[in-house]
C-alpha cells in the first residue's frame, strides 16, 4: 500500500527539492506536503 502511495506522490505532488525550496520560506501547505511525502517514503522503504 505504501509503495503505491509513494509512486502516486511522485507523479502528483511537486518536488520541492528540485525547485530548491528554502524550508524557512515555505508555506504551511508546502511543509505539509513535504512531511506527507517523507512519511510515505519512509514507510514504503521500511516494508
C-alpha positions in Angstrom: 0.0 0.0 0.0 2.8 2.5 0.9 4.8 1.7 -2.2 1.7 2.5 -4.3 1.2 5.8 -2.4 4.9 6.7 -2.9 4.6 6.2 -6.6 1.4 8.3 -6.7 3.1 11.0 -4.7 5.9 11.1 -7.1 3.6 11.7 -10.0 1.0 14.0 -8.4 2.9 16.1 -5.8 5.5 18.7 -6.6 9.2 18.0 -5.8 10.4 20.9 -3.8 14.0 19.6 -3.6 14.3 20.0 -7.4 12.9 23.5 -7.1 15.4 24.3 -4.3 12.7 25.5 -1.9 14.1 27.2 1.2 12.3 25.5 4.1 12.4 28.7 6.2 10.3 30.4 3.5 8.0 27.5 2.8 4.3 28.0 3.4 2.3 25.7 5.8 0.8 23.8 2.8 4.3 23.2 1.3 5.6 22.0 4.7 2.6 19.6 5.0 3.3 18.2 1.5 7.0 17.7 2.4 6.0 15.9 5.7 3.5 13.7 3.9 6.0 12.7 1.2 8.6 12.0 3.9 6.2 9.9 5.9 5.0 7.8 2.9 8.6 7.4 1.6 9.9 6.1 4.9 7.0 3.7 5.3 7.5 2.4 1.7 11.2 1.8 2.3 10.5 0.1 5.6 8.4 -2.7 4.1 
